[in-house]
């Protein structure tokens, strides 16, 4: 009986942790301080004439669920914020098979730091 309860507890913990979304980043040039403002997430690149610095790559994965990949943009933005970036460019996403879903969403992009944030207003995207 005790082993059945232990196995049940382990199964519940595994199921709960497996359903959560997760995010990760790989910094190329971290700034050392987190960005405090909103983060632009765009599928476009930065237009010519706007200076920016590549901070690194970011990604967010859903472990389960069938929502659109864009619902993971807040997680993507949070990873970029931690790295000191104020925008994520070339955001792309899709679906893949995971242990808990046949079609879990994922997104990835490039975290960048734009010095003149007013210039970001000309770039299409959403703020998070």
CORGI-V318403 format. One record per residue. N is the residue number from 0. RES is the residue in three letters. PSI is psi in radians with two decimals (none if undefined). Layout:
n=N res=RES psi=PSI
n=N res=RES psi=PSI
This chain:
n=0 res=UNK psi=-0.73
n=1 res=UNK psi=-0.70
n=2 res=UNK psi=-0.57
n=3 res=UNK psi=-0.74
n=4 res=UNK psi=-0.73
n=5 res=UNK psi=-0.77
n=6 res=UNK psi=-0.67
n=7 res=UNK psi=-0.74
n=8 res=UNK psi=-0.76
n=9 res=UNK psi=-0.73
n=10 res=UNK psi=-0.71
n=11 res=UNK psi=-0.81
n=12 res=UNK psi=-0.75
n=13 res=UNK psi=-0.76
n=14 res=UNK psi=-0.73
n=15 res=UNK psi=-0.78
n=16 res=UNK psi=-0.50
n=17 res=UNK psi=-0.36
n=18 res=UNK psi=-0.17
n=19 res=UNK psi=2.67
n=20 res=UNK psi=2.69
n=21 res=UNK psi=2.78
n=22 res=UNK psi=2.77
n=23 res=UNK psi=2.88
n=24 res=UNK psi=2.78
n=25 res=UNK psi=1.85
n=26 res=UNK psi=2.29
n=27 res=UNK psi=-0.77
n=28 res=UNK psi=1.27
n=29 res=UNK psi=2.55
n=30 res=UNK psi=-0.29
n=31 res=UNK psi=-0.40
n=32 res=UNK psi=2.51
n=33 res=UNK psi=2.56
n=34 res=UNK psi=2.38
n=35 res=UNK psi=-0.28
n=36 res=UNK psi=-3.02
n=37 res=UNK psi=2.68
n=38 res=UNK psi=2.22
n=39 res=UNK psi=2.25
n=40 res=UNK psi=2.12
n=41 res=UNK psi=2.59
n=42 res=UNK psi=-0.20
n=43 res=UNK psi=3.01
n=44 res=UNK psi=-3.13
n=45 res=UNK psi=2.25
n=46 res=UNK psi=2.72
n=47 res=UNK psi=2.50
n=48 res=UNK psi=-0.15
n=49 res=UNK psi=2.06
n=50 res=UNK psi=2.39
n=51 res=UNK psi=2.83
n=52 res=UNK psi=2.28
n=53 res=UNK psi=2.19
n=54 res=UNK psi=-0.70
n=55 res=UNK psi=-2.93
n=56 res=UNK psi=2.59
n=57 res=UNK psi=2.66
n=58 res=UNK psi=2.72
n=59 res=UNK psi=2.41
n=60 res=UNK psi=2.44
n=61 res=UNK psi=2.34
n=62 res=UNK psi=-0.45
n=63 res=UNK psi=2.83
n=64 res=UNK psi=2.92
n=65 res=UNK psi=0.36
n=66 res=UNK psi=2.87
n=67 res=UNK psi=2.65
n=68 res=UNK psi=-0.55
n=69 res=UNK psi=-0.33
n=70 res=UNK psi=-0.22
n=71 res=UNK psi=-0.03
n=72 res=UNK psi=-0.68
n=73 res=UNK psi=-0.65
n=74 res=UNK psi=-0.70
n=75 res=UNK psi=-0.77
n=76 res=UNK psi=-0.69
n=77 res=UNK psi=-0.69
n=78 res=UNK psi=-0.75
n=79 res=UNK psi=-0.70
n=80 res=UNK psi=-0.76
n=81 res=UNK psi=-0.57
n=82 res=UNK psi=-0.19
n=83 res=UNK psi=0.16
n=84 res=UNK psi=2.75
n=85 res=UNK psi=0.12
n=86 res=UNK psi=2.66
n=87 res=UNK psi=2.08
n=88 res=UNK psi=2.90
n=89 res=UNK psi=0.69
n=90 res=UNK psi=2.32
n=91 res=UNK psi=2.75
n=92 res=UNK psi=-3.12
n=93 res=UNK psi=-2.64
n=94 res=UNK psi=2.65
n=95 res=UNK psi=2.81
n=96 res=UNK psi=2.33
n=97 res=UNK psi=-3.14
n=98 res=UNK psi=-0.41
n=99 res=UNK psi=0.07
n=100 res=UNK psi=2.54
n=101 res=UNK psi=-0.21
n=102 res=UNK psi=1.02
n=103 res=UNK psi=2.43
n=104 res=UNK psi=2.71
n=105 res=UNK psi=2.66
n=106 res=UNK psi=2.68
n=107 res=UNK psi=2.86
n=108 res=UNK psi=-3.07
n=109 res=UNK psi=2.12
n=110 res=UNK psi=2.25
n=111 res=UNK psi=2.79
n=112 res=UNK psi=2.05
n=113 res=UNK psi=2.20
n=114 res=UNK psi=-0.78
n=115 res=UNK psi=1.62
n=116 res=UNK psi=-0.31
n=117 res=UNK psi=-0.52
n=118 res=UNK psi=-0.37
n=119 res=UNK psi=-0.35
n=120 res=UNK psi=-0.34
n=121 res=UNK psi=-0.12
n=122 res=UNK psi=2.23
n=123 res=UNK psi=2.54
n=124 res=UNK psi=-2.96
n=125 res=UNK psi=2.61
n=126 res=UNK psi=2.45
n=127 res=UNK psi=none
